[in-house]
Amino acid sequence: MISEILQEIFIHLADTFVFNGTYDLHAYSNLYSCILVNRHWCRNAMIILWRQPFHPCLDTGHLIVNTLLSFLDEEERDFLFSQGIIHLPPSLTSKTYLFDYPIYFRHLHQQKLYFSVESWCRNNLQNKPDNATNLLMNSLLKLIYKKSGQLVRLKLYNLVGLIRDNMDYKNHEDSTVDSSYIYKFITQVKQLTINGSYENSNMFLMPLFSQLCTNVQHLCIEHFSIAKNIDCVIKSQTNLVSLEISNLSGHSASIIQSILSQSKSLRNIKFYKVNFTECCQWTSIAFCKKLEMLEIYDCLNLNSFMVLPLLTTKFPLLKRVSILGNNDLECWIKNNSSIIERN
């Protein structure tokens, strides 16, 4: 079977959770079984497995880190040694391994990578420097930049940390990473999840990240409460298809208004546990003529006035509207079902 077709089959096996890109745990066992069939299947299954080697539900991350550290070049190893990290695994090349694993890396779960590096440090460094985890994160990110050259999925927990690890190619002229690697790496992201940790609330960082990452098709924004400019991430996209907002406790009006910038491309919108206090009317969503799916789950302070523009708008491609956890809105939709059907 042609490699491209076989890989598509394996991707279908692995991507049970399509939106966030996390491989289902059962998918791992399926892919490992494929490895044993023959060399051709093994090669193609390995490509898919190493697209997302750090799974949030598996505790094998420190083993992945150990393998990746083996691919560091001598210059990077010497630098880490000078910083007090002296117990690295032996230097190996792709000729030693059957596969050049880092080149397959496509999906970065930042928090899982960080925890995996921390675990490796606990198991391998007796007298580690205080910044050992950050230094190793930096080295691994540089390795991935250079080897992989592109990233399809990114789950971002700490934007400050990512910039500290030489991601801020515009403002750090003395960066040890070639900016061309970084630019190519970030601009390829198609599926982005941003977690609203305290670090990500810095008002200056989101605009910077928005300049780097503009080709996202599937965007998830979760757990934001104090970031006032998260809407700039939405506005900066050139072809956003799917938007999910979850666990948002403030700034819902700016989020709704920013949707207008993506009205020509948006097909799927989902709100989960969003507090719509003082939110504006959803006129921007009414302009999304390609909308196929709208989901509203367990949201607070959402009323019929806000969604009124949707009632008088025709969505020719609409396939599904789901509303759960908002009795007033559900009753309002049912009472106006005849108007909805005519539109």
N, C-alpha and C positions, 0 to 999 in steps of 0.2 A: 504494500500500500504506500502511496506517495506520502512523504513526511508531513507536508502541510495539512493533508486531510487527516492523518493520524493525530496530529497535534490538536486540530479542531475538535476531534472526538474526545481527546483527553481533557481539553479545556471545558467541554460540556460536562464531563464527569466531575471536574473539580469545582467549577463555579456554581455551587448550589445557591449561594447568596450573591445574586448577580449585582445588586446595587453597591454593596460595600466591598465586594470582591473577596471576601474571606472564604477560603476553601472549607468545605464541610469536613468534619473529622473522618467520616466514612470515606470521603473522597481520597484521603491520604492512603488508606488501606487499599482502595481500588487501584490507585496509581502505583503503589509499591508492588502489587500483584502483577501489573503490566510489565514492570521491570524484569520479571523473571521469565517472560515469554521467549524472547530472543533479543539479540543485540540491537536490532532495528527498533523494536518496541522500547527497549531500555533507553536508548539514546533520546527518543522523543518524549518518553515519560519523564526523564530527568530534566529536560528543558522546562516542562510545565511545573514540576516540583520546585525547582530552583527559581522560578519566577516569584514565588512567595515562600521563602524558606522559614520565615519567622511567623508561626501561627500563634494567635493570642491564647489558645486553649491547650497548647503543648508546652512541656517543660524541657524540650530538647534544644532550646536556643543556644545554650552555652557550647554545645557540640558544633552547631553551625558556625558560631563565632570562631571556634578553634580552627575549623577548616578554612574560613575566610582569611584569618590571620596568616595562614601558611602562604597566601598569595601576595603578601606585602613585598614590595621591592626592598633592596638593601638600604636605600636612602631612608625610607620610612622606618625600617627596623632600627637603623642607627639612631634616628631621631628619638624613637620611643625608648631605646636603651639609655640615651643621654638624659631622659626624663625620669629614669628610675624603674622603667618597666623592662626587666631583664629576663623574664621567664616566658618568652614567646615560643610557640611551636616551631620546629625546624622549617627553614625556608624551602618551599616546594614550588615547582612550576606546573603548568598545565600538562607538561609531558609526563610528570610523575603521576598525576591523577588521570583517570580515564576521561574526565571532562574539565573544562575550564569554567568552573561553576559560577564565578562572579559575572560572567558576560550574560547570563540568563536572567539576572535580577531585574524585575519589573515592578514589584509591588512592595512598597515600604510602609510598614506599620511602625512608626517612630518609637512609640512607647515600648513595644515588644522588643525592638532592637536594643533599646537602652537597658531594659531589664535583663536581656540576654547577656549583654556585655558586663553588667554588674555581677551576674551569676558566674561568668567566666573569671572575673577578677577574684571573687571569693574562693573559687576552687583552685586557682593557679598562682595567685600572688600573696605571699605571706606578709611582706612588708611593702604594701603598695602605696604610692604617693596619693595624696588626697584627691587629685584630679585625674586619677588613672582611668576612670570610666569615661570622662569627657575626652581625654586624649585618644583612647582606643576608638570611641565613637567617631571622632574626627578622622582617624586613619582609615576606618572601614568605609565611611562615607566617601572619602577621596578615592579609595579603591573602586567602589561601585560607580562613581562618576566616570572614572577613566575606563573601566572595563565594560560596563553596560552601556553608558552613553545616553540612556533614555529611561524614563520612568512613566509607567502607565497609571498606576494607582498610588496615592499617597494619603495616609492617615496621619494628620499632623496634630500633635499634642502640645508641643512647646516650640513656638516660633522663635523665641529668644535663643533657645539651644541650637536650633537649626542655623540661625544666622551666626551664632558664635562658632559653629563648626564650619566656618568659611563659606556660608551660603550667601553672605552679603557681598557679592562680587562687585557691586557698584561703588561701595563706600570704603572698601579695604584694598588699597592699591598694593599693599605688601602681602596679600593673601598668598598662601603656599599652593593654592589650587588654581590652575589655568581657568580663567573665567569662561572660556568657551565651553569647557566641560559642564560647568554649573548651569549656564544658560540653556544649553541643549537638554540637560537632564531635567530641569524644572518645566520648561515650556512644553514638554511632551505629555505632561500629566493630563489624563482624560477623566479620571475619577478621583475626586478630592473630598476628603472628610476633614473638617477643621473642628477641633474640640476647644471649647471656650474656657481653657484653663486661665488662671490668673496671669500667667506669663503672656498669653495671647491678647490680653486686654490693652496692652500698650498701644496708644492711639497712633503712633508713628509706624508701627510694624506692619499693620494690615495693608496700608497703601503701598508699602514697599513690596510685600508679597503679591499684591494684585498686579503689579507691573511685571513680575516674573512669571506668573501662572495665569495665562489668558485663554487657553485652549480647552478648558474643562467642559465636558459634556454632561457629567453627572456630579452634582455638588450637594454635599450634606453638611449642614452647619448645626452643631449641637452644643448644648450646655453653655450658652452665652448669657451673661447677665449684665456685664458692665461695659462691654466693648461697644462704643458708639459708632464705629465706622466699618462694621462687618459688611454693610451693604456695598462697600466699594469692591469687595470680592465678586459679588454678583454682577455689578455694573461693568466690570472689566472683561467679562467673558465675551467671546465672539460668536459662540454657537451653543449655548446652554440648552440641553434637552430635558434634563430631569433635575428638580430641586426639592430637597427635603430639609425641613427646619424642625428640629426637635429640642424640647426642654429649653425653650427660650423664655426668659422672664422679663425682658425689656426690649425696647426699640423695635417693636413689631411694625410700627408705622413706616419706618425707614426701609425695613425689609420688603413690605408690601409695595411701596413706591418704587423700589429698585427693580421689581419684576418687570416693569414697563420696558426696561432696557433690553429684556430678553423675550419680548412678546412675539417676535417673529419665529422663534425657534422652540420655545418651551412646549413640551408635550405632557409632562407628568409633574404634578405639584403635590407635596405631602406636608401636612402640618401635624405634629405630634407633641402634645403637652406644651403648647405655646400660649403665653399670657397675652391676650390682645387688648389689654387695658389702654384706652386712649388711642386706639388704632383708627386709621382712616378707612374710608370706603374702599372696596376692592376693585376699583375702576381699572387698575393696571392689569388685573387678571382677566377682566372682561375683554381686553385687547389681545389676549392669547388665543387666536383663532385656530391654532393647531392643537389645542389642548385635548388630550385623550383621557386623562385620568386626574381626578381631584380627590384627595383623601384628607379628612379632618378627624383626628382622634384625640379625645380627652383634652380639648383646649379650654381655656378659661376666658371669661368676659368677651365671648364672641356673640354678637347679636345680629338680628335680621337686617338692621340698617347697614351694617358693614358689607354684607354679601348681596345687598339689593341690586347692584349693577349686574350681577351674574344672572339674576332672574330674567332680565329683559334682553339678554344677549344670546345669540345663536352660536353654538359650538358644533359645527358640522362633523367633526371627527371624534366627539366625545363618546367614550365607551363605558366609563365607570365613574360614579360619584359615591363615595363612602363617607358617612358621618356617624361617629360613635362618641358617646359620652357628652353630648350636648342636647339635652331633651328639648329645650326651647327651639333650637335651630332645626332639629329633626321634625318637630311638629309644624314649624313654619313651612318647611319644604313640602310636607305632605299636604298641607292646606292649600298650597299653591301649585300642586302637581299639574293641574290642567293648563296653567300658564306655561309651565316648564315644557310640557309636551308640545304645545303649539310652537314654541321657540326651537 
